Amino acid sequence: MTRKIQSVAVLGAGTMGTGIAGLCAERDCQVLLLDVTMDAAEKALERIISGRPPALDSIEKKINITLGTLSNDLDKIADCDWICEAVIEDLQTKRDLMERVEPLRRDGSVVSTNTSGIPLRDITEGMTTRLRQDIVVTHFFNPVKIMRLLEIVPGEDTKPDVIQTLTDFCGGQLGKGVVHAKDTVNFIGNRIGCFWMLMGLHKAKEALEAGLSMEQIDALMSGPVGLPPTGLYGLIDLIGLDIMDFVGTNLDVNLPTYDSGRAYTTFPAAEQAMLECGQLGRKSGGGFYRMLKLEDGSKKKETFDLIAGDWRDAAVVELDDAHMTLDAMFEEDALGKLCWDIMGGTLIYAANLVPDISDDVVNIDRAMRWGFAWNQGPFEMLDALGPNCVIEKIRSEGGQVPKMLKILEQAGVTQFYKNNRTEYLGIDGAYHSTPTD
């Protein structure tokens, strides 16, 4: 079957739905945008046009968007090449809508569910063979217009031409960086990124008790290791403790019993107390940090000291040269130990997830660069550190060498990539051509 995408139905006009609809309309696709009521759909179109930033760069492209409701206009999906469900992150809501969609869509249409972590197998369990063959997860990162990453996740029965059709369309016409993930909890980006954050809170707690400050931790967990300037606490303030709590609950339910991330699905006591009193982050006016406007019109940044349990003036921190690169994790002091615990632990975690969440290191590295704005992906970081140096440190501490590092060692090579990253090390211990991005 030859499939081509020229028209798109987006079901659900929330943040993700409007972002997807706006991008498709901007790229000259005909878009059917449906929500619960026409009033909600019209307000969504207004956000597409006038949001900050607007989803449409060219306001005249709004002519490509037709509005409707899920109750009165769902039958119009029969005219659409791609049906993208983007309703709330709730399993039963998605299943109920898919039950309604399936008899109305035409043969050959591609279906996707936009979710950040609900397994596709749970959404399609017990549904028709036709749907299971034509559906994938499309996990767009928010905001859709800005974030490059799109994870495409097939099910066991998804036809290869469905995956290829969406990959070609989203990577080509929509300009996304497509990575191919497997139907596992939180897919690639959020699986590793949320491990880094949740595990990081626990390791940071130990560092705070040992005398480090929150500002020192964020200074280290940012530019020096190739991560965004928010650091650990600043990033969680941006996301919200409530969202991270939801993520932790989902991981607790769905992670394999042997997964080391199971130790970090709940918050340390101080963060749990913040959650319970509504101190969630930027959305609540403050979380780990807050900005106060003073009477003279200036602003002052404050830090919520997790040890003291109260606010104080934020400190300005400058790290010394020894802690300004990833090599900080080989330092023997408190900051070096913390860097090894958080960043080293995350690299070890990622190196144990191939081929469970992805068949190769390339998709994992791209997911972290495109979705979390890391300067390098985990395996690119390992190459920068020297994989054999990491193996030596793991063994010196009595730890277990993760799967991909074992493969590298057994293959007798010293890097995951070679020839300017045009080749990567596969799970078979041989080098393969790196797919173009």
N, C-alpha and C positions, 0 to 999 in steps of 0.2 A: 504494500500500500504506500502511495506517495502522499505525504502530508505537507501542508504549507499553512503558515499562520499569517492571516491578513486581518482577521477580526477577533476580538477578545471580549469575553464576558467576565466582569469582575463582580463577584458576589460578596457584598459587604463593603460599606463605604466608610470604614474607620480609618485610622492612621495608615495602616498598610494598604488597604484597598484603594484609598485615594492616591497614594504614592504610586502604586502599580498602574492604576488607570491613567494618571497624569503622564507617566513616562511613556506608556503605550500610545497615548494620543499625541504626545509631542513627536513621537517617531512615526506618525502618519498611519497608525492602525485605527480601525473603526472599533470603538469601545462601547459596550453596553454595561453601565454601572447600576447595580441594583442594591437597594437597602430595604429596611423594614417598612419605611413610609416614604412618600414622595418628598415630604418636608425634609427628612433626613438626607435624602439623595440630593436635594437642591442645596442644602447647607454644605454638603460634601463638595459639590461642584464649586461653590464659592470659595472653599478652602483651597481647592486645586488652583483656582485663579489668583486668589489674594492672600494665600498663606505666607508665612515667614520661614523659609523662602517659599514662593509659589511652586507647585509641582509642574506647572507649565511655564516655560520660558517665553513662548509665543502665544499670547492670549487668543489669537485667531484660531489656534488649534483646538479650542473648546468645541468647535463645530464637529470634531471627531467623536465627541462623547454624547451618548444617548442615555437618558435617565429612566429609571423605572423602579418598581417595587418587587420584592421577592414573592409577594402573594399574587400580584396581578400580571406580572411580566416575565415570569421564569420560563415560560414556554418559548420566549424569543431566543433562548440559548441555542435552539436548533439551527440558527443561522451563523453560529460562531465557531471558529476553528479551534480556539483555546478557551476553556472554561476554568477560571482561576477562582477558587473559593478562598475568601479572606475574612471569614467571620471570626468571632472571639475564640480565644485559645481554650476551648472546652471540647472534650472528646465527643460527648453526646450531641452537642449542637452541630458539630461537623458531620457526624454520622447521619443525623436526621436530615440535614440538607443534601447530603450525597444520595440518600434514598429518593429524594424528590428530583434531583438532577438527572439521575441515570435514565429513566424512561423518556425524558424530554430531549436529550441530546441526540445528535445524528451520528451514524457510523463514521469513524475516522476522526472525530473530534478528540483533541487532547484535553485531559483533565488534570488539574493540580490542586493540591491543598497547601495553603501557605501556613506553615507552622514552624515554630522555633525549636520544637522538641518532642511533639507527640508522634510516636511511631506510626508510620503509614499502615502497618499491618493491623493496628488497633482500629484505625479509621475504616478500613475496607473489610474487616472480618465479616464473613457471611454474605458478602455482596456478590453481584454477578461477575462471571468470568470476564465479560466485556469490559466492565469498569476496571477490574483489577489489571487488565492488560493495557489499559489506556491512561492510567493515572500515575503520577509521581508527586513527591513533595517538591515545592519550590519555596525555599527559605530565603526570601529577600531580607537583607539587613536594612535597618531603619537609620536615617531616612533614605528611602528608596532612590531618590534622585541623586544623592550624594555618595552613598556607600557602594563600592564596586562589587562586593561579594554577593554571589547568588549560589546557594547550595542546591543541587538537584539530586534528589534521593529516590531511586526506583524501588518498587516492591519486588517480591519474588517472581511475580507473573508479568511485570511490565515489559512490553515489547521494546526491543532495541531501537526501532525507528521512532518511538515516542521520545525516548531520551535524546536521540540525535536531533530530532526536529526542534525540541525546546532548547537544546544546547546551541544549535545554529541560530535560532531566532533571538534568544536572549543574549548570547555572546556577540552576535552580529548586529542586528537591528537595534536592540536595546542597549548595547555597549557594556554588558555586564561581564565581570570576571567569573566564569562558571567553574565551580569545583564539583567533583563527583563524590558524593558521600554514600554511606551505607545506612540502612534502616535501623540505626541504633540510637539510643537516647541522646538527645541534644546534638546529634550528627557530628560535625567536625569542630567548627569554630567555637560553639558554646560548650562542647564537651571539654575542650582544653582550656578555653578562656575562663569558664566558670570554675574549673578545678583550680586554676591559678588564683582566682579571687577568694574562693572559700577556704582553700588550704592556706592561702596567704594570710587571712585573718587569724588563723590559729597559730601559725608560725610567728606572725607579728606580735601576738599576745605574749608569747614567750620572750621575744626580744624586748618588748616594753617592760616586762617584769625584770629583765636583766639590765635595764637602764637606758636603752635607746629611746628616742622620742619619735612620735608619729611623723614629725616633719623629716627626720633623718630617714625613716623607712620610705616615705614617699619620694624623697630626693633620690634614693637608691633605686627604687622600683619605677624609674621613669627613663629619662634620657641615658643615664649610664649603661643600662642594660638594653637599650634600644626600644623602649616602650613609650607611649604617649606621656606628656607632662603631667597628667592628672595623678599619676602614681596609683597606688593600691586604694587608699582610703578615698582619694578624690574621685576615682572612677566609680566606686560603689556609691558615693554621694550622687553622682550623675545618674546612675541607674536606679537607685532607690533600694533601701533595705527590704522593702516589701516584695519587690521583684526578685531579689536574691533569695528571699525566704521561699518564694514560690518555686524557684529553680531548685533549691535544695530539697524541697519536698518531692519534686518530680524525680530528681536523681536518686533519692532514697528508695523510691518505689521501683525504679526501672534499671538502676545499675546492676550489673552482674555481682553475685555474692563475693567474688574474688577481687573485685576492683578496689584499688587503694583509695579511690575517691569516696568510698562509703564512709571513711573516717571523718569526712569534712562536710557532711550534708546539713549540719546544724551550725548555728552561730556560737561563738564563745559567749560567756555569760553577759559581758558588758554590752555587746552588740544585740543580744536578745532583749535586754532591758530597754535599749534604745528603740527597738522595733515595737515593743509592747506599749511604750509611751508615745508613739507616733513621731519619733525623731528619725525620719526616714532618709533625709538627704536634702538636696536642693528643692525638691518639690514641696517639702514641709518647712522651708525657711532655714534649714540647717540640719546637718547630720554629724559627720566628723568635723566639718568646718562650717563656718557661716560668715557672711559679710554684714557688718553693721554700718548704717549710715549715721554719721555724727552730726551734731547741731550745725557745724560750720560747713556742711555739705560734703565733707570728705568721708572716706570709707575705711573701716578697720576690719581686718580679718582675724577671726578667733578660731581656736582649736578646742574641740571637746576632748579634754584629757581623759582617756579611758581608765587610767589608774586612779586619778583623783575623783573622777566622776563629775567634773565641773568644767566650765568654760574658762579659758585663759587666752591671752594674746598669742597669736601665731608667731612662731619663731622663723627667722630666715636662716637657712642651713646651706653651707657650702661644703661639699665633700672634698677630700684630698685626692690627689692624682691616682692613688692606688685603688680607689673605689669608683673611678670614672669610666670603667669599661666592664664588659662581661667577666673579664679575668678577676674581678673582685671576688668571685666565688672561690678562688683559690687562696685568698688571704685568710689568715688564721685568727683574726680578731672578730669582734661581735658583728660588725657589718658584713664581713666576709662570710661568717657562718650563716647569717640571715640570707644573704644572696644565694648561697649554696642550697639552703633549705627551700627557698621559694622558687628561684629560677632553675636551679639544678633539679629540684624535685619535679618541676613542671616538664623539663626536658626529658627526664627519666619516664615520667608518665606518658608523654607523647610517644616516646620510642617503644613503649609497650603496646601501643594501640594499632599498629600495622600488623596484619591486614584487617583488624577487627572493624575499624571505622572507615578505613580507606585502603585501597589496594597498594598505594604507593606514598612515598614521602612528599612528592610534589604537591598533591592536592592538600595535604596537611599544611605545608609551608605557605601555600597561596591563601588558604583559608585564614590563617592568622595574620598575614600581611594585609589582605584585602578587607577582612572583617573586623580586626582589632587594631589595625594601624601599627602592628609591630614592624620595626625596620627589617627584621629577618624572621623567617619561620623557625620552628624548633630545630629542624635538621640543618638549616643554614647556620644557626647559632652553634650547634655542635661542631660543625666544620670549622667555625671561627675559633672555638675553644681548643679544638683538637680532640676528636672522639676518643683516642687512646688515653689521653690525659683524664678524660671524664671516667672512662672504664677503670683506670688505675685508682682514682679517688673513690669510686663506688666500692671497689674491692678492699681498699684500705680501711673502709668503715664497716666491712662485713655485709655490705648490701648485695642484692641480686642484680646482675647486669640485665637490662631489658632486651626484648627480642631483637629490635633492629640493630642495636649495638653488638649483640652476639653475632648477627648475620655479617656485619661489617668485619668483626674480628676474625670470624671463620673464613671469610673470603680473602683475608690477607691484604685488605686495602685500608687506607687511612682517612678517606673522605666519603661522604654521601654523594657529593657532586664532583664532577671533573670537567675539564675543558670548558671553563667559563659557564658552568651549570648547563651545558648543552646535553649532558648525560647524567643520569642519576642511578643510584644503587637500588636494585629491586629486591624483593623478598627471596628471589632465587640466587642471590649473591652475585649477580651479573649486572653490568651497566646497560642502561637502555636510553634511547633518545628522549629528551625531555619534551613533552608536548608544548606547542606554542601557546602563549597566553593571550 
